[in-house]
């Protein structure tokens, strides 16, 4: 798991049908920037908890994603 801050919305022209309904954010951690699917309704500026790798794909019915926002942190 990683902690990061949402810095912007990812826009796209088309995406795979298995990703329909998913919102994507650019999330900055201390080490890197990631594109993550939003599973909790976060917005720009929120501090969030991320899962990556297989755990992220499992949360979205094995859709091809490497990171997912799973919680909005209060402090």
C-alpha positions in Angstrom: 0.0 0.0 0.0 1.1 3.6 -0.7 -0.1 7.0 0.4 -0.4 9.8 -2.1 -2.1 13.0 -3.0 -4.4 13.4 -6.1 -2.8 16.1 -8.3 -5.0 15.9 -11.4 -7.6 14.1 -13.5 -6.5 11.8 -16.3 -8.4 12.4 -19.5 -8.6 10.0 -22.5 -10.3 9.6 -25.8 -11.1 5.9 -25.5 -10.7 3.1 -23.0 -11.2 -0.6 -22.9 -14.7 -1.8 -22.3 -13.7 -3.5 -19.0 -12.7 -0.1 -17.6 -16.1 1.5 -18.3 -17.3 3.6 -15.4 -13.8 4.0 -13.9 -12.4 7.5 -13.1 -8.7 7.9 -13.3 -6.5 10.3 -11.3 -2.8 11.2 -11.3 -1.6 10.5 -7.8 1.7 11.7 -6.5 3.5 9.7 -3.8 6.9 10.7 -2.4 8.7 8.4 -4.8 6.6 8.5 -8.0 3.5 9.6 -9.8 0.9 7.0 -10.7 -2.3 6.8 -12.7 -4.9 5.2 -10.4 -8.5 4.1 -10.8 -10.7 5.7 -8.2 -12.9 3.2 -6.4 -14.1 5.6 -3.6 -15.0 9.0 -5.1 -11.9 11.0 -4.3 -11.1 14.4 -5.9 -8.1 16.7 -6.6 -6.2 17.5 -3.4 -7.3 14.5 -1.4 -4.7 12.3 0.4 -5.5 8.8 -0.5 -4.5 5.2 0.1 -3.4 3.2 -2.9 -3.0 -0.5 -3.7 -0.9 -1.6 -6.6 -0.3 -4.6 -8.7 -2.4 -7.8 -8.4 -4.4 -6.3 -5.5 -5.6 -3.4 -7.7 -6.6 -5.7 -10.5 -8.5 -7.9 -8.1 -10.6 -5.0 -6.8 -11.8 -4.3 -10.3 -12.7 -7.8 -11.5 -9.2 -8.4 -12.9 -9.3 -5.3 -15.2 -5.8 -4.4 -16.4 -4.8 -1.7 -13.9 -1.7 -1.3 -11.8 -3.0 1.1 -9.1 -6.3 1.8 -7.4 -7.5 4.4 -4.8 -9.1 2.5 -2.0 -9.5 5.1 0.8 -9.6 8.8 1.4 -7.4 9.8 4.4 -8.5 12.4 6.9 -5.1 13.1 8.4 
